[in-house]
Amino acid sequence: MLLRKNYPHPFYGAIVLAILLLILACQTLPERKPLDKGGRMYGITEGAFRHTWWNYYERALSYADGGFWQEAELDLRESLALRNADQRRARTYGMHFVDYFPHRELGIVFYYKKQYDQAVQELEASLKMERSTKAEIYLDRARKTLIEERQLDKKPPAITIHSPQQPFVTNAFSLTIAGVARDDTFVRTISVGDKHIRIDSSAPEIPFKIEIPLKQGENRITVTATDLSGKSTQSAVVVKVTRLGPVLRIDEPQDDVPRSGSAVLVKGYAFADPGLEEMIINGRKIPLDDSQEAQLQEQVPLAPEDKGLEIKVRDRAGNVTTAFVSLSRTEAREAVPGAPVKKDTLPPTIQLRDFKPEQTTYLDQALLEGNIRDNDRVAGLFINDEQILKTPGKNIYFSHLLELKEGENLFQIRAIDQSGNIRKETLKIKRDILKVRQTGSRLRVAVNQFEKTSIGADQKLSFGFEDILSSAMLKRARFSVIERRNLKAVVEEQKLSMSGLVDERKALEVGKLLSADDMLLGSILERVNSLEIYARLVDTETAEVMAAVDIYGEDIDVGVLRSLGQGLDLRLTEELPLLEGIVMKVEGRRLAIDLGKQSQIKRGTKIIIYNVGGEIIHPVTKKVMGLDIRELGEGKIEAVMEEMSYAELSDKSGNSMLRPMLRVITR
């Protein structure tokens, strides 16, 4: 008799199979094992490996840190199959977020595998989805290698300067230089003088525009463009700066200028180093050639009401000297024949227009205008030991645009006549900074503890970065930075921990307690020897992100960490520059101002509306104590157009005193 075998029922078999599949799906052990290199394990993750996109991504980064490129590529492809877009602060589970850049990291893997075409493709794809400094750096590296391997770079970049047109002469204290750099491959860097143009990603053509400070005399500003292969081109912009206006000698009517009932003959001489451009006498334009000097002998028609002459001379730099000449007659004293000539012992007289020996200003420049007279002849006229007189004369007019530094500025005027008599005048100008331009009136920012993530073992490469960044921000002074010890004091008072402030909601609450306008929140990704730092400036009231910037560095030491702090601060400053404008229109609580996209103003930017009144004079000493500065309100930019924007007044601000032509400054 044959024994019957007991086969399981098909239903039970299905159950067993399902259980086995469930076990496989829930396994915590990865199918690719950690690998050892130099006594350190790579290809590891924090916590259980559950085959999620972030598990594959984290393990890929760990493999890449060990140089295990094939394993890293496989994990990145798995991650991309589950989530395909590069993204900042991608949600994993609950309220956990990671910066997720699978295309970027795959591009970097291809770069190290020497598959440069694939590297460029992945890195460009990453940048289309989400900008990052690291992707830009590696894209340039991959492009450079391809260019060198295939010998694509045939010539250096070409630079075209659009403005200023050469030759150029001005009296300005700064000048905007604009142009474009082009290359047969990719332009990588552009510098104008000692300033570098920010270029996030290389390109065949990059326009540039930057304001450069100017000094008196010849300014030779070098523009340098460099391509990815290192080929460079230089172009020079030459700007001649003269702030000394034309020197004008007028032979007055009461001396030797004949006059009729309806006209007067004006005689004199004008000189300007950059060349004379225009002369106007009582509104009538006098023809001039484009030379440095001109003899003046002009019959000027007079109206019955004319009491004198207003003579304006402008040079090619834009400086203007104005002379006011009286037409009232005085009796000329004639020398008695044979009488002894008396020795001239009187020095010249110095008359300054609208200028006090001591004064306070909030401007960075002052226009000094004056008239020097002498019964004999003025032989020399010096401003701070610089001779400005070309030819002697009895009646000299001059002007000089002075640059003022913060604090006390001293200037001396010295006039000498032909007999050697000297007259001196010392001017003391104090330059203060308007309260609305002082650091204390700027955006109050608290630097929060950055969230730190390490791939593998904690490297502690970024230790102390928040303090380094705060120091850099204090030094640049674009923002009013709340000291870190004040932040720590509030955290202790609220019985929190600094590490607990990675919770954005708690951080913003602490920011409000500190009266901070914005909190600087950030994250730092530490890898074997690199740091990627991402920071967001967040409004404490609205939680709106005002600026988001990142920085990347390799071969980390204290010096590199300090450079990363300075670089992050610079990028924040570029994202939220300090801007000044004018109110153009007032509609209830809505203001139209002359700052738009071209000025880099952003929606949500906080502004101060103010007015500059007259001088405040001490009632006893009569000394000018300053200017009447009134802050009339605060607001926030609500809508931005190309050349203008609209702002809404804050609830604390009234609008009864607001009107067009008031001044605006961003906080």
C-alpha positions as CSV (number, residue, x, y, z in Angstrom):
1,M,0.0,0.0,0.0
2,L,1.4,3.3,-1.0
3,L,1.6,5.9,1.7
4,R,-0.1,9.2,0.8
5,K,2.0,12.4,1.0
6,N,0.5,15.4,2.9
7,Y,0.8,18.4,0.5
8,P,0.0,21.8,2.0
9,H,-3.3,23.4,0.9
10,P,-2.7,26.2,-1.7
11,F,-4.2,28.8,0.6
12,Y,-1.5,28.1,3.2
13,G,1.2,28.4,0.6
14,A,0.0,31.8,-0.4
15,I,0.2,32.9,3.2
16,V,3.7,31.7,3.6
17,L,4.8,33.4,0.4
18,A,3.2,36.7,1.5
19,I,5.0,36.5,4.8
20,L,8.3,35.9,3.1
21,L,7.8,38.9,0.8
22,L,6.9,41.1,3.8
23,I,10.0,40.1,5.6
24,L,12.1,40.9,2.6
25,A,10.4,44.2,2.2
26,C,11.0,45.2,5.8
27,Q,14.6,44.0,6.1
28,T,16.8,46.5,7.8
29,L,20.0,45.2,6.3
30,P,21.1,46.9,3.0
31,E,21.8,44.7,-0.1
32,R,25.1,46.6,-0.5
33,K,27.3,46.2,2.5
34,P,29.5,48.9,4.2
35,L,33.1,49.0,2.8
36,D,36.3,49.6,4.7
37,K,39.0,52.1,3.6
38,G,41.9,53.1,5.9
39,G,40.1,51.7,8.9
40,R,37.0,53.7,8.3
41,M,33.6,52.3,7.1
42,Y,31.8,53.8,4.2
43,G,28.3,53.1,2.8
44,I,26.6,53.5,6.1
45,T,23.4,55.3,7.2
46,E,22.0,56.6,10.4
47,G,19.3,54.3,11.7
48,A,17.7,51.4,9.9
49,F,17.9,51.2,6.1
50,R,14.3,51.0,4.9
51,H,14.9,51.4,1.1
52,T,13.5,55.0,1.1
53,W,14.8,57.6,-1.3
54,W,16.6,59.4,1.6
55,N,18.2,56.1,2.7
56,Y,19.7,55.5,-0.7
57,Y,20.8,59.1,-1.0
58,E,22.5,59.2,2.4
59,R,24.3,55.9,1.7
60,A,25.4,57.1,-1.7
61,L,27.0,60.2,-0.1
62,S,28.8,57.9,2.3
63,Y,30.1,55.7,-0.5
64,A,31.2,58.8,-2.4
65,D,33.2,60.1,0.6
66,G,35.2,56.9,0.5
67,G,35.7,57.1,-3.3
68,F,33.5,54.1,-4.0
69,W,32.0,55.6,-7.1
70,Q,30.3,52.6,-8.6
71,E,28.4,51.9,-5.4
72,A,27.5,55.6,-5.0
73,E,26.2,55.7,-8.6
74,L,24.0,52.6,-8.0
75,D,22.5,54.1,-4.9
76,L,21.9,57.5,-6.5
77,R,20.1,55.8,-9.4
78,E,17.9,54.0,-6.8
79,S,17.2,57.3,-5.1
80,L,16.3,59.0,-8.4
81,A,13.9,56.2,-9.3
82,L,12.0,57.0,-6.1
83,R,12.3,60.8,-6.2
84,N,13.6,62.6,-9.3
85,A,13.9,66.3,-8.4
86,D,16.8,68.1,-6.7
87,Q,15.4,70.2,-3.9
88,R,16.3,72.2,-0.8
89,R,14.6,71.1,2.4
90,A,12.9,68.0,1.0
91,R,10.5,66.4,3.6
92,T,11.5,62.9,4.6
93,Y,8.9,62.1,7.3
94,G,7.1,64.1,9.9
95,M,8.9,67.5,10.2
96,H,12.3,66.1,9.1
97,F,13.9,67.8,6.1
98,V,17.1,67.2,4.0
99,D,18.8,69.0,1.2
100,Y,18.3,66.5,-1.6
101,F,20.6,66.8,-4.7
102,P,20.7,63.4,-6.4
103,H,21.4,64.8,-9.9
104,R,24.2,67.0,-8.6
105,E,25.8,64.2,-6.6
106,L,25.5,61.8,-9.6
107,G,27.2,64.4,-11.8
108,I,30.0,64.6,-9.2
109,V,30.3,60.8,-9.3
110,F,30.6,60.9,-13.1
111,Y,33.2,63.6,-12.8
112,Y,35.4,61.4,-10.6
113,K,34.7,58.4,-12.9
114,K,36.0,60.7,-15.7
115,Q,32.7,60.5,-17.6
116,Y,32.7,64.2,-18.1
117,D,29.8,64.5,-20.7
118,Q,27.5,62.7,-18.3
119,A,28.8,64.8,-15.4
120,V,27.9,68.1,-17.3
121,Q,24.5,66.7,-18.2
122,E,23.6,65.8,-14.6
123,L,25.0,69.0,-13.1
124,E,23.2,71.2,-15.6
125,A,20.0,69.3,-14.8
126,S,20.6,69.9,-11.1
127,L,21.0,73.7,-11.6
128,K,17.8,73.9,-13.6
129,M,15.9,72.5,-10.6
130,E,17.7,74.1,-7.7
131,R,20.7,76.4,-7.7
132,S,23.7,75.4,-5.5
133,T,27.3,76.6,-5.2
134,K,28.6,73.0,-5.2
135,A,26.9,72.2,-8.5
136,E,28.3,75.4,-10.1
137,I,31.8,74.5,-8.9
138,Y,31.8,71.0,-10.2
139,L,30.1,72.0,-13.5
140,D,33.0,74.4,-14.1
141,R,35.5,71.6,-13.3
142,A,33.9,69.2,-15.7
143,R,33.6,71.8,-18.5
144,K,37.2,72.8,-18.0
145,T,38.4,69.2,-18.3
146,L,36.4,68.7,-21.5
147,I,37.7,71.9,-23.0
148,E,41.3,71.0,-22.3
149,E,40.9,67.4,-23.5
150,R,39.3,68.4,-26.7
151,Q,41.4,71.6,-27.2
152,L,38.2,73.7,-27.6
153,D,39.6,77.0,-26.2
154,K,41.2,78.8,-29.1
155,K,41.4,82.4,-27.8
156,P,41.1,84.4,-24.7
157,P,37.9,86.3,-23.7
158,A,37.0,89.6,-25.4
159,I,35.9,92.6,-23.3
160,T,33.6,95.3,-24.6
161,I,33.1,98.4,-22.4
162,H,29.7,100.1,-22.9
163,S,30.2,102.9,-20.5
164,P,31.9,105.2,-19.8
165,Q,33.0,106.2,-23.4
166,Q,36.7,107.0,-23.7
167,P,38.2,109.4,-23.0
168,F,36.2,110.3,-19.9
169,V,36.5,113.2,-17.5
170,T,34.3,113.7,-14.4
171,N,34.1,115.3,-11.0
172,A,32.2,112.4,-9.5
173,F,33.3,110.4,-6.5
174,S,32.3,107.1,-8.1
175,L,31.5,105.8,-11.5
176,T,29.5,102.9,-12.9
177,I,31.5,100.8,-15.4
178,A,29.4,98.5,-17.6
179,G,30.2,96.1,-20.4
180,V,30.2,92.5,-21.4
181,A,32.8,89.7,-21.6
182,R,32.6,87.0,-24.2
183,D,34.6,83.8,-24.8
184,D,34.6,81.0,-27.4
185,T,34.1,78.6,-24.4
186,F,33.1,80.0,-21.0
187,V,33.9,83.2,-19.1
188,R,34.6,82.3,-15.5
189,T,35.8,85.4,-13.7
190,I,35.5,89.2,-14.2
191,S,37.2,91.8,-12.0
192,V,36.9,95.6,-12.3
193,G,39.7,97.3,-10.4
194,D,40.0,95.5,-7.1
195,K,36.3,94.4,-7.2
196,H,35.1,91.0,-8.4
197,I,31.9,90.6,-10.3
198,R,29.8,87.8,-8.7
199,I,29.5,85.0,-11.3
200,D,27.6,82.0,-10.0
201,S,28.0,79.9,-13.1
202,S,30.3,80.4,-16.1
203,A,28.8,81.3,-19.5
204,P,30.0,82.2,-23.0
205,E,28.8,85.7,-22.5
206,I,28.5,87.6,-19.2
207,P,27.4,91.3,-18.9
208,F,28.7,93.2,-15.9
209,K,27.9,96.5,-14.2
210,I,29.6,97.8,-11.1
211,E,30.2,101.1,-9.3
212,I,33.9,102.0,-8.7
213,P,35.1,104.7,-6.3
214,L,37.3,107.4,-7.9
215,K,40.1,109.5,-6.6
216,Q,41.3,112.9,-7.7
217,G,43.6,112.7,-10.7
218,E,43.9,109.9,-13.3
219,N,42.2,106.7,-12.5
220,R,43.3,103.7,-14.6
221,I,40.8,101.0,-13.9
222,T,41.7,97.5,-15.2
223,V,39.0,95.2,-16.3
224,T,40.1,91.5,-16.4
225,A,38.2,88.6,-17.8
226,T,39.4,85.0,-17.4
227,D,37.9,81.8,-19.1
228,L,37.8,78.3,-17.7
229,S,41.1,77.4,-19.2
230,G,42.8,80.3,-17.5
231,K,43.2,82.5,-20.5
232,S,42.9,86.2,-19.6
233,T,42.2,89.5,-21.3
234,Q,42.6,93.0,-19.8
235,S,41.1,96.2,-20.9
236,A,41.7,99.6,-19.2
237,V,39.2,102.3,-18.5
238,V,40.9,105.6,-18.0
239,V,39.0,108.2,-16.0
240,K,40.4,111.7,-15.3
241,V,38.9,113.1,-12.1
242,T,39.1,116.8,-11.3
243,R,37.0,118.4,-8.7
244,L,38.6,121.8,-8.9
245,G,36.3,124.1,-10.8
246,P,37.3,126.7,-13.4
247,V,39.3,129.6,-12.1
248,L,37.8,132.9,-13.3
249,R,39.3,136.4,-13.3
250,I,37.0,139.3,-13.8
251,D,38.1,142.8,-14.5
252,E,35.1,144.6,-12.8
253,P,33.2,147.5,-14.4
254,Q,34.2,149.9,-11.7
255,D,37.9,149.4,-12.5
256,D,38.5,149.3,-16.2
257,V,35.5,147.8,-17.9
258,P,33.7,150.5,-20.0
259,R,29.9,150.5,-19.9
260,S,27.2,152.2,-21.9
261,G,23.5,152.7,-20.9
262,S,22.4,149.4,-22.4
263,A,25.5,147.2,-22.4
264,V,28.7,146.5,-20.5
265,L,32.0,145.2,-21.7
266,V,33.1,142.3,-19.6
267,K,36.8,141.5,-19.6
268,G,38.6,138.7,-17.9
269,Y,40.1,135.2,-18.2
270,A,39.0,131.6,-17.5
271,F,41.0,128.5,-17.0
272,A,40.0,124.8,-16.4
273,D,42.4,121.9,-16.5
274,P,40.0,119.4,-18.1
275,G,38.9,122.1,-20.7
276,L,36.2,124.7,-20.7
277,E,32.8,123.7,-22.0
278,E,30.3,126.5,-21.4
279,M,30.1,130.1,-20.3
280,I,26.8,131.8,-19.5
281,I,26.5,135.6,-18.6
282,N,23.1,136.7,-17.4
283,G,21.5,133.7,-19.2
284,R,23.3,134.4,-22.5
285,K,25.5,131.6,-23.7
286,I,29.0,132.7,-24.8
287,P,30.7,130.5,-27.5
288,L,33.9,128.7,-26.3
289,D,36.3,126.4,-28.0
290,D,37.3,123.2,-26.2
291,S,40.6,124.6,-24.8
292,Q,41.8,124.9,-21.2
293,E,41.8,128.7,-21.2
294,A,39.9,131.6,-22.7
295,Q,40.3,135.4,-22.8
296,L,37.0,137.0,-22.0
297,Q,36.0,140.3,-23.8
298,E,32.3,140.3,-24.3
299,Q,29.8,143.1,-24.8
300,V,26.8,142.0,-22.6
301,P,23.4,143.6,-23.2
302,L,21.8,144.9,-20.0
303,A,18.1,145.1,-19.0
304,P,17.0,148.1,-17.0
305,E,16.5,146.1,-13.9
306,D,20.0,144.5,-14.0
307,K,22.0,145.4,-10.9
308,G,24.9,143.1,-11.8
309,L,26.3,140.2,-13.8
310,E,26.0,136.5,-13.1
311,I,28.8,134.6,-14.9
312,K,28.8,130.8,-14.9
313,V,31.6,128.8,-16.3
314,R,31.4,125.0,-16.6
315,D,34.3,122.7,-17.4
316,R,34.2,119.3,-19.2
317,A,34.2,117.5,-15.8
318,G,31.0,119.2,-14.8
319,N,32.5,121.6,-12.3
320,V,30.9,125.1,-12.2
321,T,32.3,128.4,-11.0
322,T,29.9,131.3,-10.5
323,A,30.9,135.0,-10.3
324,F,28.5,137.7,-9.2
325,V,29.7,141.1,-10.3
326,S,28.2,144.4,-9.1
327,L,27.5,147.1,-11.7
328,S,27.5,150.0,-9.1
329,R,30.2,152.6,-9.9
330,T,32.9,153.6,-7.6
331,E,35.4,156.4,-8.1
332,A,38.8,155.0,-9.3
333,R,41.7,156.5,-7.4
334,E,44.4,157.8,-9.7
335,A,48.0,158.0,-8.7
336,V,49.3,161.5,-8.2
337,P,52.3,162.1,-10.4
338,G,55.5,162.3,-8.4
339,A,53.9,161.1,-5.2
340,P,55.7,158.3,-3.4
341,V,54.3,154.8,-3.9
342,K,53.0,153.4,-0.6
343,K,54.0,149.8,0.2
344,D,51.1,147.3,0.0
345,T,50.7,145.8,3.5
346,L,47.1,144.6,3.2
347,P,46.6,140.9,2.4
348,P,43.9,139.7,0.0
349,T,40.4,139.3,1.2
350,I,38.7,135.9,1.1
351,Q,34.9,135.7,0.8
352,L,33.3,132.2,0.9
353,R,29.7,131.7,-0.4
354,D,27.3,130.0,2.0
355,F,30.2,128.6,4.0
356,K,31.0,128.8,7.7
357,P,34.4,128.3,9.3
358,E,32.9,125.5,11.3
359,Q,29.9,123.4,10.2
360,T,28.3,120.0,10.4
361,T,27.0,118.1,7.4
362,Y,25.5,114.7,6.7
363,L,26.7,114.7,3.1
364,D,29.9,113.0,1.8
365,Q,30.9,116.1,-0.2
366,A,30.8,119.8,0.1
367,L,31.1,122.6,-2.6
368,L,33.5,125.3,-1.7
369,E,32.9,128.5,-3.7
370,G,34.7,131.8,-3.1
371,N,36.1,135.1,-4.2
372,I,39.6,136.4,-3.6
373,R,40.3,140.2,-4.0
374,D,43.3,142.3,-3.6
375,N,44.1,146.0,-4.3
376,D,47.3,144.9,-6.0
377,R,47.1,141.5,-7.5
378,V,46.5,138.0,-6.2
379,A,49.6,136.0,-7.1
380,G,48.8,132.7,-5.5
381,L,45.8,130.8,-4.3
382,F,46.2,127.5,-2.5
383,I,43.7,124.9,-1.2
384,N,45.5,122.5,1.2
385,D,48.8,123.6,-0.4
386,E,47.6,122.9,-4.0
387,Q,48.1,125.9,-6.2
388,I,45.0,126.5,-8.3
389,L,45.7,130.0,-9.7
390,K,46.9,130.1,-13.3
391,T,47.4,133.9,-13.8
392,P,47.4,136.7,-11.3
393,G,44.5,139.1,-11.0
394,K,42.7,141.5,-8.6
395,N,39.4,139.6,-8.6
396,I,39.5,135.8,-8.6
397,Y,36.5,133.4,-8.4
398,F,37.0,129.7,-7.8
399,S,35.1,126.5,-6.8
400,H,36.2,123.2,-5.4
401,L,34.2,120.0,-4.7
402,L,35.6,118.5,-1.5
403,E,35.4,114.9,-0.4
404,L,34.4,114.5,3.2
405,K,35.2,111.5,5.4
406,E,33.2,110.6,8.5
407,G,34.3,112.8,11.4
408,E,36.3,116.0,11.3
409,N,37.7,117.3,8.0
410,L,40.1,120.3,7.9
411,F,40.7,122.5,4.8
412,Q,43.0,125.6,4.5
413,I,42.7,128.3,1.9
414,R,45.7,130.5,1.5
415,A,45.9,133.6,-0.7
416,I,49.1,135.6,-1.5
417,D,49.4,139.0,-3.2
418,Q,52.3,140.2,-5.3
419,S,53.7,142.0,-2.3
420,G,53.9,138.8,-0.3
421,N,50.9,139.5,2.0
422,I,49.2,136.3,3.0
423,R,45.6,135.6,4.1
424,K,44.6,132.2,5.5
425,E,41.2,130.8,6.2
426,T,40.8,127.4,7.9
427,L,37.6,125.4,7.5
428,K,36.4,122.7,9.8
429,I,33.7,120.4,8.5
430,K,32.3,117.6,10.6
431,R,30.6,114.9,8.7
432,D,28.0,112.9,10.7
433,I,26.1,109.9,9.6
434,L,22.3,110.2,9.4
435,K,20.6,108.1,12.1
436,V,18.7,106.3,9.4
437,R,22.0,105.3,7.8
438,Q,23.6,104.2,11.0
439,T,24.0,100.5,11.7
440,G,21.5,100.7,14.5
441,S,18.7,101.6,12.1
442,R,19.3,98.6,9.9
443,L,17.7,95.3,9.8
444,R,18.1,93.6,13.3
445,V,19.3,90.0,12.6
446,A,19.9,87.2,15.1
447,V,22.2,84.4,13.9
448,N,20.6,81.1,15.1
449,Q,22.4,77.8,15.8
450,F,22.7,76.1,12.5
451,E,21.5,72.5,12.1
452,K,24.5,70.2,11.6
453,T,24.4,66.9,9.7
454,S,27.3,64.6,9.3
455,I,27.7,61.8,6.8
456,G,29.4,59.0,8.7
457,A,31.4,60.1,11.8
458,D,31.0,63.6,13.1
459,Q,33.9,65.6,11.7
460,K,33.2,68.8,13.8
461,L,34.6,70.8,10.8
462,S,32.2,73.6,11.3
463,F,32.7,74.1,15.1
464,G,32.1,77.8,15.9
465,F,30.9,78.8,12.5
466,E,27.9,80.8,13.8
467,D,30.3,83.0,15.8
468,I,32.6,83.4,12.8
469,L,29.6,84.4,10.6
470,S,28.4,86.9,13.3
471,S,31.8,88.5,13.4
472,A,31.9,88.8,9.6
473,M,28.4,90.4,9.6
474,L,29.4,92.9,12.4
475,K,32.5,93.9,10.4
476,R,30.6,94.5,7.1
477,A,27.8,96.3,9.1
478,R,25.1,95.8,6.5
479,F,22.9,94.4,9.2
480,S,22.5,95.3,12.9
481,V,23.6,91.9,14.3
482,I,22.3,90.9,17.7
483,E,25.2,89.5,19.8
484,R,25.3,85.7,20.2
485,R,25.5,86.0,24.0
486,N,22.1,87.8,24.0
487,L,20.6,84.9,22.0
488,K,22.0,82.4,24.5
489,A,20.7,84.4,27.4
490,V,17.1,84.3,26.0
491,V,17.4,80.6,25.3
492,E,18.5,79.9,28.9
493,E,15.7,82.1,30.2
494,Q,13.1,80.2,28.2
495,K,14.7,76.9,29.4
496,L,15.5,75.8,25.9
497,S,18.7,74.5,24.4
498,M,20.7,76.0,21.5
499,S,20.3,72.7,19.6
500,G,16.5,72.9,20.2
501,L,16.5,76.1,18.1
502,V,16.7,74.1,14.9
503,D,13.0,74.0,15.2
504,E,12.1,77.0,13.0
505,R,8.9,77.9,15.0
506,K,10.8,78.0,18.3
507,A,13.7,80.0,16.7
508,L,11.3,82.6,15.3
509,E,9.6,82.9,18.8
510,V,13.1,83.6,20.3
511,G,13.7,86.1,17.6
512,K,10.6,88.0,18.6
513,L,11.8,88.1,22.2
514,L,15.1,89.6,21.0
515,S,13.2,92.2,19.0
516,A,14.9,90.8,15.9
517,D,13.4,91.7,12.5
518,D,14.9,88.5,11.0
519,M,16.4,85.2,12.2
520,L,19.2,83.7,10.2
521,L,18.5,80.0,10.0
522,G,20.9,77.6,8.5
523,S,22.0,74.0,7.9
524,I,25.5,72.6,7.6
525,L,26.3,69.3,5.8
526,E,29.7,67.9,7.0
527,R,31.4,65.3,4.9
528,V,34.9,63.8,5.0
529,N,36.6,67.1,4.3
530,S,34.0,69.5,2.9
531,L,31.2,71.7,4.1
532,E,28.0,72.8,2.4
533,I,26.3,75.6,4.3
534,Y,22.8,76.9,3.5
535,A,21.3,79.9,5.2
536,R,17.9,81.6,5.1
537,L,17.0,85.0,6.4
538,V,13.5,84.7,7.7
539,D,11.1,87.5,8.8
540,T,10.2,86.8,12.5
541,E,6.7,88.3,12.0
542,T,5.6,86.7,8.7
543,A,8.0,83.7,8.5
544,E,8.7,84.9,4.9
545,V,12.1,84.0,3.6
546,M,13.8,87.3,2.6
547,A,17.1,85.7,1.3
548,A,18.4,82.2,0.8
549,V,22.1,81.7,0.0
550,D,24.6,78.9,0.2
551,I,28.4,78.4,0.2
552,Y,30.6,75.4,-0.3
553,G,34.2,74.7,0.7
554,E,36.7,71.9,0.7
555,D,40.0,71.1,2.6
556,I,38.5,72.8,5.7
557,D,40.6,74.5,8.2
558,V,40.1,77.7,10.3
559,G,41.1,80.0,7.5
560,V,38.7,78.3,5.0
561,L,36.0,78.4,7.6
562,R,36.5,82.2,8.1
563,S,36.4,82.6,4.3
564,L,33.1,80.7,4.2
565,G,31.7,83.0,6.8
566,Q,32.8,86.1,4.9
567,G,31.4,84.7,1.7
568,L,28.0,83.9,3.2
569,D,27.8,87.4,4.7
570,L,28.7,88.9,1.3
571,R,26.0,86.9,-0.5
572,L,23.4,88.0,2.1
573,T,24.5,91.6,1.5
574,E,24.1,91.2,-2.2
575,E,20.7,89.7,-1.8
576,L,19.5,92.5,0.5
577,P,21.6,95.6,-0.4
578,L,21.2,98.9,1.4
579,L,19.2,101.1,-0.9
580,E,18.0,104.7,-0.9
581,G,15.1,106.2,-2.9
582,I,12.4,108.9,-3.1
583,V,8.6,108.7,-2.5
584,M,6.9,109.5,-5.8
585,K,3.3,109.2,-4.8
586,V,1.1,108.8,-1.7
587,E,-2.3,107.1,-1.8
588,G,-3.6,106.6,1.7
589,R,-1.2,104.1,3.3
590,R,0.3,103.1,0.0
591,L,3.5,104.7,-1.3
592,A,5.1,104.5,-4.7
593,I,8.9,104.7,-4.6
594,D,11.6,104.9,-7.3
595,L,13.2,101.6,-6.4
596,G,12.5,98.5,-8.6
597,K,13.9,95.3,-9.8
598,Q,16.8,97.1,-11.4
599,S,17.8,98.3,-7.9
600,Q,17.5,94.7,-6.5
601,I,14.7,95.6,-4.1
602,K,12.6,92.7,-3.0
603,R,9.0,92.1,-1.9
604,G,8.9,92.1,2.0
605,T,11.9,94.5,2.3
606,K,11.4,96.9,5.3
607,I,11.9,100.6,4.7
608,I,12.1,103.9,6.7
609,I,10.5,107.1,5.4
610,Y,12.2,110.3,6.6
611,N,12.7,113.9,5.9
612,V,15.9,116.1,6.1
613,G,15.0,119.6,7.4
614,G,17.0,122.7,8.1
615,E,20.0,123.2,10.4
616,I,19.6,122.9,14.2
617,I,21.5,126.0,15.7
618,H,22.5,126.3,19.3
619,P,20.5,129.3,20.7
620,V,23.5,130.7,22.7
621,T,26.6,129.8,20.7
622,K,24.9,129.9,17.3
623,K,26.8,126.8,16.4
624,V,25.3,124.4,13.9
625,M,24.5,121.3,15.9
626,G,23.2,119.2,13.0
627,L,20.2,118.8,10.7
628,D,16.6,118.3,11.6
629,I,16.1,114.6,10.7
630,R,12.6,113.3,11.1
631,E,11.6,109.7,10.7
632,L,8.0,109.8,9.5
633,G,7.2,106.2,9.4
634,E,8.1,102.6,8.4
635,G,6.7,100.3,5.8
636,K,7.2,97.2,3.8
637,I,7.6,96.6,0.1
638,E,4.4,94.8,-1.2
639,A,4.9,94.9,-5.0
640,V,8.0,95.3,-7.2
641,M,8.0,96.5,-10.8
642,E,11.0,97.0,-13.1
643,E,11.8,100.6,-12.1
644,M,9.5,101.2,-9.1
645,S,7.7,99.5,-6.3
646,Y,4.8,99.9,-3.9
647,A,5.1,100.0,-0.1
648,E,2.5,99.7,2.6
649,L,2.9,101.7,5.8
650,S,3.1,99.7,9.0
651,D,0.3,99.8,11.6
652,K,2.4,102.0,13.9
653,S,3.0,104.7,11.2
654,G,0.6,107.5,10.4
655,N,0.3,109.0,7.0
656,S,-0.7,112.6,7.7
657,M,2.8,114.0,7.1
658,L,3.7,111.8,4.1
659,R,4.1,113.5,0.7
660,P,6.0,113.0,-2.5
661,M,9.8,113.8,-2.5
662,L,10.3,112.4,1.0
663,R,13.3,110.1,1.3
664,V,13.3,106.3,1.7
665,I,16.0,103.9,2.9
666,T,15.9,100.2,3.3
667,R,16.4,98.8,6.7
